[in-house]
Amino acid sequence: MVHRLPRSKTARVIFVFFIILSLTLMAWHFFGHPKKAGCVGLCQCNYCDPDYIIDGQCYRAVGCVGACNGCPNCNGQPGLGGCGSWILWCRGSDCCGKPTPRPRPTATPRPPADCHGEWKVIKHPSVTSWKYTPPFPVVIGQDAIHGGFTLDIYARGGWAELWHKYPKKHCDDGSCKHWHWVCKQQVLRHYDDPLVKIDLTMDLAQSSREWIYGDLRARYPGAHVKEKLPWEAPLWSGRANSVHTQLKKYPSEDPGKHVGDIILETAGTPLNPPQHLEVPYMVPVHLIDTELVR
C-alpha cells in the first residue's frame, strides 16, 4: 500500500503537527479515560517503515498488533504490539469475532403422498365342493340298493373388511435419531357374511331330452321324460359360516344328465348387501342296459 505525503514544506509541518496531535488525543482518550471494552482480543494493524518513506510516499507497510476495544474498534498504539509511530491502518473486523455457526436443521422426511385412504375387501361365499353318490347312479326302477342318488354340498359364507393405509415412522437405529416413513396397512373392521339359505335347481339337459325322444324311443317305443322338470327347491336355511347339506336319495326316473345350480344367499354386512351366488352341477344317471349317456 502506498500513501502520498504533502509535497510542500508547510504542508509537511502541518501534516506532522496533526499526526502528533492525533496520537496525543488518542493516547489521552484510551489511557486517560479508559472505557470498558466491548470485546477482548488482538487485531491486525500496519505501520509505515520510516526507512521506506521516499519523497512523501510510504513504500513498505509493516504488520503489528493492536488491541480490540469493541466491535469494530481496533486500536494500534505506537510502541505497543510492535507498532511504529506512523500507523497506517487497523482492521476493525478482527474485533467482531466470527459468528457461531448454527447447526443445520435436519430435514424432516415427508410421508409418502399416496399413503392414505380406505378401501373395502369383500370375500364372496363359495361352494367348496359338491359330490354325488353312488359313483354311477341309475334310474330308480333299476336301483334296488341305493334308491336314487344323493348330492352332498359343502359351502362357506363370505366376509367383508374395511382397510386403510397410513404413514408410520420406522427407526433406523436404537435411538431413533435416524428414521424414515413406511406405509402401513391395517384392517379397521371385519364382518362375517354368513350363509342364510341354500336352494337347488334341477333340470334334464337338452341333449339328454333329445336322446330320450330320439335314439332311446326308437329302441324303446313310448320312451319319454317322466320327471317333472325343471324345479327349484329350498335345501337349507339358517345362519352359519360353514354349511354341509344334501339332497338325499333323489329318485331319478329318467336317464341322462341332471343339471342345475346350487344357489347361495348371505346375510350381508354393514359394508356390503346380501350376496347371491349360483354354482352349476351335473349328475349323470344311467340305464343298466346301455353305456350311452348324453
PyMOL commands that set and color helices and strands:
alter all, ss='L'
color gray80, all
select helices_A, chain A and resi 9-32+50-52+92-95+140-142+206-219
alter helices_A, ss='H'
color red, helices_A
select strands_A, chain A and resi 42-48+53-54+57-58+61-68+74-75+87-90+118-123+126-133+149-156+158-171+179-193+195-204+231-240+242-250+256-266+276-285
alter strands_A, ss='S'
color yellow, strands_A
deselect
rebuild
show_as cartoon
